[in-house]
Amino acid sequence: MTETPAKYYLLDTNILLHEPLAFLNFEEHHVIIPMVVLEELDNIKDRHKDVSREARLAIRSLEDALKAATPEQILAGVPLNRMQGAHHAQGTLAIYPDYQLKQQDAVLNLKENDHRIIQSALALQALHQHTKVVLVTKDINMRLKAKGAGVNYVEDYRTDQLIDDIRFLSKGFVEIDGDFWQSVGDVTSVQQGRETFHEIDRKVLPHVFRNQYLIDDSEHFAAKVVAYDADRVRLQDLGFERMMSYRAWGIHPKNIYQAMALNALLDPHIDLVILTGPAGSGKTLLALAAALELVVEQGTYEKIIVTRNTPEIAESIGYLPGTEEEKMAPWLAAITDSLEVLHKHDESMEASMNYIMNKANIQFKSLNFMRGRSIQNAIVILDESQNLTASQLKTLLTRCGTGTKIVCTGNLAQIDSYYLTAVTSGLTYIVERFKDYPGSATINLNGVVRSSLAQYAEENL
């Protein structure tokens, strides 16, 4: 068997900001960091931005990998397996001196940092003509410019990409054609208090995971997978009509998908609920209604924390007038809109909203200031989570302490981040990573219920 020759991977700055330890994920291949990337990291590390932490971590990690090397070794390439905890990285790490590049009329203007990185890739490509040299960047326009300038191999960073096509993303439920029980055959049913459980052959449902919902065309059957092994699958019988009669803060489900979402939101054993779906499918409204039900009516949790990423104001939010809640208000208008819907029939909607804000202890927080916190006995609603990276979502999920439930909502068709796509979004990442975790559930809310206009726009624009 012929051994694949080691390749050269030249990393753009945004790769190290996306994942500071990315240079360790290229196995036996050689990783090269242009000098201009270090300059950009240095400029970013002291800014008052969430991304500054990633820049500092990347700089410390690079220093840890190169600290014992001589200048000559750093230019030639330092073995990465010397670095503590990097035994899987068998290649080398080198710094490319792009300041030595000469400006020519025929090449890109080297006063721009992106052009220096592209020109570095071209220089390495000319130097290593018999070895594959790959420029890795999350900047789509830079990939186009690099291709146009003559770089043969340009790629996105895909190490954290778990699926190749968003169509393969788990919906959190299975829709079965026809009558489910007609395809089952042998079944064992057990009554435990008010709940009924069924055990069926694994061959009927070969691809299952815990807390996956099952529905069929009969509009009578609805169940949830609670356990499985190589031979059997254990289902909790939920009942279609019973699910459609759920109620949270005066809200009833308008379709079975919303009913499944409410089941997960109101289940005290589920700590993470992920709601995906198109605009107008009811993600934020259901999350808030369930949160109010659990905090005010049932007293299961003490407070509601609402947050979302605010990349546009990461630098300036500290200078905006008012408290943190007042600064965040424009960015969390979806929450206040949902509160208005929930109390629109009250005699004084404004008085009701103020009362509930205090009663449920609803707090608006910026994701940029969540690092280092430990959140206890709360429901956290993370809105617009499709714009977060896996690293940012990990930051928030690891803040959740005892007795905390987190609800992540997002529409993968409306990503505003420069470097994220539907398949590389942190929301997609956690759907796949947590789909078999017993304390989590995912629901894709099919159908737009906001209005007929919103539904037509979603389907036809």
C-alpha positions in Angstrom: 0.0 0.0 0.0 1.5 3.4 -1.1 1.8 5.9 1.7 0.1 9.3 1.0 2.8 12.0 0.9 2.5 14.7 3.5 0.8 17.9 2.3 1.4 21.6 3.2 -1.5 23.4 4.7 -1.2 27.2 4.9 -3.7 28.6 7.5 -5.5 32.0 7.3 -6.1 34.0 10.5 -9.8 33.2 10.6 -9.0 29.5 11.0 -7.2 30.1 14.3 -9.9 32.5 15.5 -12.6 29.9 14.7 -10.6 27.1 16.5 -7.3 28.3 18.2 -5.9 24.7 18.2 -6.7 24.1 14.6 -3.1 23.6 13.7 -3.1 20.3 15.6 -5.8 18.8 13.5 -3.9 18.1 10.3 -2.5 14.7 11.3 0.8 13.9 9.5 0.7 16.9 7.2 2.8 20.1 7.5 1.1 23.3 8.8 2.4 26.7 7.9 1.5 30.0 9.5 2.4 33.1 7.5 3.9 35.9 9.6 1.1 38.3 8.6 -1.3 35.9 10.5 0.7 36.5 13.7 0.5 40.2 13.1 -3.3 40.0 12.7 -3.6 37.9 15.9 -1.5 40.5 17.7 -3.8 43.3 16.5 -7.0 41.4 17.6 -5.8 40.1 21.0 -6.2 43.4 22.9 -9.5 44.5 21.4 -12.7 44.4 23.5 -14.2 41.6 21.4 -15.3 38.1 22.1 -12.9 36.9 19.4 -9.9 38.4 21.3 -9.9 35.5 23.7 -9.5 33.1 20.7 -6.6 35.2 19.4 -4.8 35.1 22.8 -5.4 31.4 23.1 -4.1 30.8 19.5 -0.9 32.9 20.3 -0.3 31.0 23.6 -0.7 27.6 21.8 1.6 28.5 19.0 4.2 29.7 21.5 3.9 26.4 23.4 4.5 24.5 20.2 7.5 26.6 19.1 9.1 27.8 22.3 12.0 25.3 22.4 12.9 25.8 18.7 15.6 27.9 17.0 14.7 30.5 14.4 16.1 28.1 11.7 13.9 25.2 13.0 10.8 27.4 13.1 11.3 28.3 9.4 12.0 24.7 8.5 9.2 23.1 10.6 9.0 22.0 14.2 7.5 18.5 14.9 4.1 18.9 16.6 4.2 15.6 18.5 6.7 17.4 21.0 3.8 19.5 22.2 2.0 18.1 25.3 -1.3 16.5 24.4 -0.7 16.6 20.7 0.4 13.0 20.1 -2.1 12.6 17.2 -0.4 15.5 15.3 2.5 13.8 13.5 3.3 16.7 11.1 5.3 19.9 11.6 4.5 23.6 12.3 6.4 26.4 10.6 6.2 30.2 10.3 6.5 31.5 6.8 8.4 34.8 6.4 6.1 36.5 4.0 7.8 39.9 4.7 10.5 38.7 2.3 8.0 38.6 -0.6 8.8 41.2 -3.3 6.1 43.4 -4.8 5.8 42.9 -8.6 3.4 44.4 -11.1 2.0 41.0 -12.0 1.1 40.0 -8.4 -1.5 41.1 -5.9 -0.9 44.3 -3.9 1.1 43.1 -0.9 -0.1 46.0 1.3 -3.3 44.0 2.0 -2.9 41.1 4.5 -5.1 38.7 2.5 -2.9 39.2 -0.5 0.2 38.5 1.5 -1.3 35.2 2.6 -2.3 34.3 -1.0 1.1 35.3 -2.3 2.7 33.1 0.4 0.6 30.1 -0.9 1.8 30.9 -4.5 5.4 31.0 -3.3 5.1 27.7 -1.4 3.4 26.2 -4.4 6.3 27.2 -6.6 8.8 25.9 -4.1 7.1 22.5 -3.5 6.0 21.7 -7.1 5.7 18.0 -6.4 3.8 18.3 -3.2 0.2 19.5 -2.6 0.1 23.0 -1.1 -3.4 23.9 0.3 -4.6 27.3 1.4 -7.2 26.9 4.2 -9.5 29.9 4.9 -13.1 30.4 5.9 -13.3 33.6 3.9 -15.3 32.7 0.7 -14.1 35.8 -1.2 -10.5 35.0 -0.3 -11.0 31.5 -1.6 -12.2 33.0 -4.9 -9.3 35.5 -5.1 -6.8 32.8 -4.3 -8.1 30.5 -7.1 -8.1 33.5 -9.5 -4.5 34.3 -8.5 -3.4 30.8 -9.3 -3.5 28.8 -6.1 -4.3 25.3 -7.1 -5.8 24.0 -3.9 -8.0 26.2 -1.6 -10.3 24.7 1.1 -12.6 25.6 3.9 -11.7 24.3 7.4 -13.9 21.2 7.7 -12.5 19.3 10.8 -15.5 20.3 12.9 -18.0 19.7 10.1 -20.1 16.6 11.0 -22.3 16.4 7.9 -21.8 17.1 4.2 -25.3 18.3 3.4 -27.8 20.0 5.6 -30.5 17.7 4.3 -28.9 14.9 6.4 -29.2 16.9 9.6 -31.3 15.1 12.3 -34.8 16.5 12.6 -35.3 14.9 16.0 -38.3 12.8 14.9 -39.3 10.2 12.3 -42.4 10.4 10.2 -43.6 7.0 9.3 -45.8 6.4 6.2 -49.1 4.7 6.9 -50.0 3.1 10.3 -46.9 2.5 12.5 -48.4 -0.6 14.2 -49.0 -2.3 10.9 -45.2 -2.6 10.4 -44.3 -3.6 13.9 -45.3 -7.2 14.5 -44.2 -8.5 17.9 -44.6 -5.9 20.7 -44.4 -6.0 24.5 -46.4 -3.3 26.4 -45.9 -2.3 30.0 -48.0 0.1 32.1 -46.0 2.2 34.7 -48.4 4.5 36.6 -50.0 6.8 34.0 -47.4 6.0 31.3 -47.4 3.2 28.7 -44.2 1.8 27.3 -43.7 -0.5 24.3 -40.8 -2.7 23.4 -40.4 -3.5 19.7 -37.8 -5.2 17.5 -34.8 -3.1 16.6 -35.2 -4.1 13.0 -38.3 -2.0 12.7 -36.3 1.1 13.7 -32.6 0.4 12.9 -31.5 4.0 13.1 -32.7 5.5 16.3 -31.4 7.7 19.2 -32.7 8.6 22.6 -35.5 11.2 22.8 -36.3 10.8 19.1 -40.0 11.2 18.4 -42.1 9.0 16.2 -45.3 9.9 14.4 -47.3 8.4 11.6 -50.0 9.3 9.1 -52.9 8.0 11.3 -52.9 11.1 13.6 -53.4 8.7 16.6 -49.9 7.5 17.2 -47.0 9.5 18.8 -44.2 8.1 20.8 -40.6 8.8 22.0 -37.6 6.5 22.1 -36.5 6.2 25.7 -34.0 3.4 25.4 -32.6 0.9 22.9 -30.0 -1.9 22.5 -28.9 -4.1 19.7 -32.2 -6.1 19.7 -35.0 -4.0 21.1 -36.3 -0.4 21.2 -38.3 1.0 24.1 -40.9 3.6 23.3 -42.9 5.8 25.5 -46.5 6.1 24.2 -47.3 9.8 24.1 -50.6 9.7 22.1 -51.3 12.2 19.3 -54.4 13.7 20.9 -52.8 14.0 24.3 -49.8 15.8 22.8 -52.1 18.2 20.9 -53.8 19.1 24.2 -50.6 20.4 25.8 -50.7 23.9 27.2 -48.0 26.3 28.4 -48.8 29.8 29.5 -52.0 29.8 27.5 -50.3 28.5 24.3 -51.6 25.3 22.6 -49.6 23.6 19.8 -50.8 24.4 16.3 -49.3 21.3 14.8 -47.7 18.0 16.0 -44.2 19.5 15.6 -45.0 22.2 18.1 -46.5 19.5 20.3 -43.3 17.5 20.3 -41.4 20.7 21.1 -43.6 21.4 24.1 -43.1 17.8 25.3 -39.4 18.3 25.3 -39.5 21.8 26.7 -41.7 20.8 29.7 -39.9 17.5 30.4 -37.8 18.0 33.6 -35.4 15.3 32.6 -34.3 17.0 29.4 -31.6 19.7 30.1 -31.0 20.8 26.5 -33.7 21.4 23.9 -32.7 22.4 20.4 -35.4 24.0 18.2 -34.7 24.5 14.5 -37.0 25.5 11.7 -38.0 28.3 9.4 -38.9 31.8 10.4 -42.4 31.9 11.8 -42.5 28.3 13.0 -42.9 29.3 16.7 -39.5 28.5 18.1 -39.0 31.6 20.3 -42.7 31.8 21.3 -42.8 28.2 22.5 -39.5 28.5 24.3 -40.7 31.6 26.2 -44.2 30.2 26.9 -42.6 26.9 28.3 -40.1 28.9 30.3 -42.8 31.1 31.9 -44.9 28.0 32.7 -41.9 26.3 34.4 -40.7 29.3 36.3 -44.0 31.1 37.4 -46.6 28.4 37.4 -44.6 25.3 38.4 -41.7 26.9 40.2 -39.3 24.4 38.8 -36.7 27.1 38.0 -35.9 30.4 39.6 -35.3 32.7 36.6 -35.2 33.0 32.8 -32.0 34.2 31.2 -32.3 35.3 27.5 -29.2 35.8 25.4 -28.0 35.9 21.9 -24.8 36.7 20.0 -24.3 40.4 19.2 -21.3 40.5 16.9 -22.0 43.9 15.5 -21.9 45.6 18.9 -19.3 43.4 20.6 -16.9 46.4 20.8 -19.4 49.1 21.6 -22.0 47.6 23.9 -20.1 48.8 26.9 -20.5 52.4 25.7 -24.2 52.3 25.0 -26.3 54.1 27.6 -28.3 52.2 30.3 -28.1 48.8 32.0 -27.0 45.6 30.3 -30.7 44.7 29.9 -31.4 48.0 28.2 -28.4 47.7 25.9 -29.6 44.2 24.9 -33.2 45.2 24.4 -32.9 46.0 20.6 -31.2 42.6 20.0 -33.8 40.7 21.9 -36.9 42.3 20.3 -38.1 38.8 19.3 -38.5 38.0 23.0 -40.5 41.1 23.8 -42.6 40.6 20.7 -43.4 37.1 22.0 -44.3 38.4 25.4 -46.7 40.8 23.8 -48.3 37.9 21.9 -48.7 36.0 25.2 -50.4 38.9 26.9 -52.2 40.7 24.1 -55.6 39.9 25.5 -54.8 41.2 29.0 -56.6 44.4 30.2 -53.2 46.2 30.4 -50.6 44.5 28.3 -47.8 46.7 29.4 -48.6 46.2 33.1 -48.8 42.5 32.6 -45.4 42.4 30.8 -43.7 44.4 33.5 -45.3 42.2 36.2 -44.1 39.0 34.4 -40.6 40.4 33.8 -40.2 40.8 37.5 -42.2 37.7 38.6 -40.2 35.4 36.3 -37.0 37.3 36.9 -36.3 37.6 33.1 -32.8 38.8 32.5 -31.4 39.9 29.1 -27.7 39.1 28.9 -25.1 39.5 26.2 -23.3 36.3 25.2 -20.0 38.3 25.2 -20.2 38.6 29.0 -21.2 35.0 29.8 -17.7 33.6 30.1 -16.7 32.6 33.6 -20.3 32.5 34.9 -22.0 29.5 36.5 -25.7 29.6 35.9 -27.8 27.7 38.5 -31.6 26.9 38.7 -32.4 28.8 35.5 -33.9 28.4 32.1 -31.5 29.8 29.5 -33.0 30.7 26.1 -30.3 31.2 23.4 -31.9 32.9 20.5 -30.5 33.0 16.9 -27.9 30.3 17.8 -27.3 29.5 14.1 -24.8 32.5 14.0 -22.5 30.9 16.7 -19.5 28.6 16.2 -19.2 25.3 18.0 -16.6 26.9 20.3 -19.0 29.7 21.3 -21.8 27.3 22.0 -19.5 25.2 24.1 -18.7 28.3 26.1 -22.4 28.7 27.0 -23.2 25.1 27.5 -20.4 24.7 30.0 -21.8 27.6 32.0 -24.9 25.7 32.9 -24.8 24.3 36.4 -27.1 22.3 38.6 -30.8 22.6 37.8 -30.4 24.6 34.6 -32.2 23.9 31.3 -31.0 25.5 28.1 -33.1 26.1 24.9 -31.2 26.8 21.7 -33.3 28.2 18.8 -32.2 29.0 15.3 -33.0 29.0 11.6 -30.2 27.6 9.5 -31.5 29.4 6.4 -30.8 32.8 8.0 -27.1 32.8 8.9 -25.6 36.3 9.2 -22.0 35.3 10.2 -19.3 35.9 7.5 -17.6 32.6 7.9 -20.4 30.1 8.8 -22.6 28.1 6.5 -25.6 25.8 7.4 -23.2 22.7 7.7 -20.5 24.5 9.7 -22.8 26.4 12.1 -22.4 25.6 15.8 -26.2 24.9 15.9 -25.7 22.1 13.3 -22.7 20.8 15.3 -24.6 20.5 18.6 -27.6 18.9 16.9 -25.3 16.1 15.7 -23.2 15.9 18.8 -26.1 15.7 21.3 -28.6 13.7 19.3 -28.1 10.6 21.4 -27.4 12.3 24.7 -30.2 11.2 27.1 -30.6 14.7 28.5 -31.3 16.4 25.2 -33.9 16.6 22.4 -34.0 18.2 19.0 -37.1 19.3 17.2 -37.3 20.7 13.7 -40.5 22.7 13.6 -41.9 22.1 10.1 -44.4 24.6 8.9 -44.8 28.4 9.3 -47.6 29.3 11.7 -46.9 33.1 12.0 -49.3 34.0 9.1 -50.3 33.0 5.6 -48.1 35.8 4.3 -45.0 34.6 6.2 -45.7 31.0 5.1 -45.9 32.1 1.4 -42.8 34.2 1.7 -40.8 31.2 3.3 -42.0 28.8 0.6 -41.7 31.1 -2.5 -39.0 33.7 -2.0 
